[in-house]
Amino acid sequence: MIEWTEICLTDDLTVRLVTSKLGLRAINFRLSEPVEGERNDSNPIARETARQLAAYFDGRLRSFDLALDLQGTAFQTRVWRELERIPYGKTRSYLQIAEAIASPKAVRAVGAANGANPIPIVIPCHRVIGSTGRLVGYGGGLPLKKRLLTLEGALALDLRW
């Protein structure tokens, strides 16, 4: 059964958490998009996700420990698992991700998989930057990407957006 709830992470950021019995399935920034399932504001997976996200935004959590219900192709799943390996406070380029999954010519496909990440923040696609150091593409918008990287201390002076 698919369930969802909406939580306020910060004064200006509300997200929708979508869960299944297996774990967290999605974090949606666009609340206007329709979602399957029933609203359940007391879902234990959503409550734990909200607790960990609050700790992350308070600077008290560097890695998430949540059950995930990933829905994607085998390639997407490989990319998302590699994204989880990017340490807090660090960034990687799309090329570095492609090389890490032994697909060095699949940089564009890595970018597409990164963009299709259903669980942003928890699966840290915000830590992926362009090869020139430029902040590119983020489902929550570039200002949020910059904010997340700043929170983590990963925003070097040479990163441009």
C-alpha positions in Angstrom: 0.0 0.0 0.0 1.3 3.4 -1.0 0.9 6.2 1.6 2.0 9.8 1.7 2.3 12.8 3.9 3.6 16.4 3.7 6.2 17.8 6.1 7.7 21.2 6.5 11.5 20.9 6.6 12.3 24.6 7.0 10.3 27.8 6.9 10.3 27.8 3.1 10.6 24.1 2.2 7.7 21.6 2.4 8.0 18.2 0.8 5.8 15.2 0.3 7.1 11.8 1.5 5.8 8.8 -0.3 6.2 5.4 1.4 5.3 1.7 0.8 5.5 -1.2 3.2 9.1 -1.7 2.1 10.3 1.8 2.9 10.6 5.4 1.6 9.7 5.5 -2.1 9.9 9.2 -2.9 10.5 12.8 -1.7 8.6 15.2 -3.9 9.4 18.9 -4.0 6.4 19.7 -6.3 3.4 19.4 -4.1 1.0 20.2 -6.9 1.7 17.0 -8.7 -0.8 14.2 -8.1 0.3 11.3 -6.0 -1.0 7.7 -5.7 -2.0 6.2 -2.4 -3.7 7.5 0.7 -2.6 10.3 3.0 -1.4 9.0 6.3 0.3 11.6 8.6 1.2 8.9 11.2 3.0 6.5 8.9 6.1 5.2 10.9 8.4 5.3 7.9 7.4 8.9 7.1 7.8 9.9 10.8 11.3 8.4 10.9 12.2 10.1 7.6 10.9 13.4 8.9 13.0 13.0 12.1 16.2 12.2 10.1 15.6 15.1 7.7 15.1 17.5 10.6 18.4 16.3 12.1 20.1 16.8 8.7 18.8 20.3 8.3 19.9 21.1 11.9 23.4 19.9 11.0 23.2 16.9 13.4 23.0 14.1 10.8 25.5 13.4 8.0 24.1 10.1 6.6 20.6 8.6 6.6 19.6 5.2 7.8 16.2 4.5 6.2 14.6 1.6 4.5 14.3 2.6 0.8 11.9 1.2 -1.8 13.7 2.2 -5.0 11.7 2.0 -8.2 13.9 2.3 -11.3 15.9 0.5 -13.9 19.0 -1.5 -13.1 21.1 1.3 -14.5 19.3 4.0 -12.5 19.6 1.9 -9.3 23.4 1.5 -9.9 23.7 5.3 -10.2 21.6 5.9 -7.1 23.6 3.5 -5.1 26.8 5.2 -6.2 25.3 8.6 -5.2 24.8 7.2 -1.7 28.6 6.6 -1.5 29.4 10.3 -1.9 30.4 11.5 1.5 28.7 14.4 3.3 30.5 17.6 2.5 32.0 16.2 -0.8 31.0 16.5 -4.4 31.5 14.4 -7.5 31.1 15.1 -11.2 28.8 13.2 -13.5 31.9 11.7 -15.2 33.3 10.5 -11.8 30.0 8.8 -11.1 30.0 7.2 -14.6 33.6 6.0 -14.0 32.7 4.6 -10.6 30.0 2.4 -12.0 32.3 1.2 -14.8 30.3 3.1 -17.5 32.7 6.0 -18.4 30.9 6.8 -21.7 27.5 7.0 -20.0 27.9 10.5 -18.6 24.6 11.7 -20.1 22.8 8.6 -18.9 24.2 9.2 -15.4 22.8 12.7 -15.6 19.4 11.4 -16.6 19.5 8.9 -13.7 20.6 11.6 -11.3 17.7 13.7 -12.5 15.3 10.8 -12.0 16.4 10.2 -8.4 13.1 9.7 -6.5 14.6 10.3 -3.1 16.6 13.5 -3.2 18.5 14.6 -0.1 18.5 11.1 1.3 20.1 9.8 -2.0 22.3 12.9 -2.3 22.0 13.8 -6.0 22.7 17.4 -4.9 26.3 16.4 -4.4 26.8 15.9 -8.2 28.1 18.9 -10.1 29.3 19.7 -13.6 32.8 18.8 -14.6 33.7 22.5 -14.6 32.6 22.9 -11.0 29.3 24.5 -12.0 26.1 23.7 -10.1 23.8 22.2 -12.6 20.4 20.7 -12.5 18.4 19.9 -9.3 14.8 18.9 -9.0 14.4 21.3 -6.0 16.0 24.1 -8.0 19.6 25.4 -7.9 19.1 27.7 -4.9 18.1 24.6 -2.8 21.1 22.7 -4.2 23.4 25.6 -3.2 21.8 25.7 0.2 22.3 21.9 0.8 25.9 22.1 -0.3 26.5 25.1 1.9 24.9 23.3 4.8 27.3 20.4 4.3 30.3 22.7 3.8 30.9 21.5 0.3 30.4 24.7 -1.5 33.9 25.7 -2.5 34.6 29.2 -3.8 35.2 27.8 -7.2 31.8 26.3 -7.6 29.6 28.5 -9.7 25.9 28.4 -10.3 
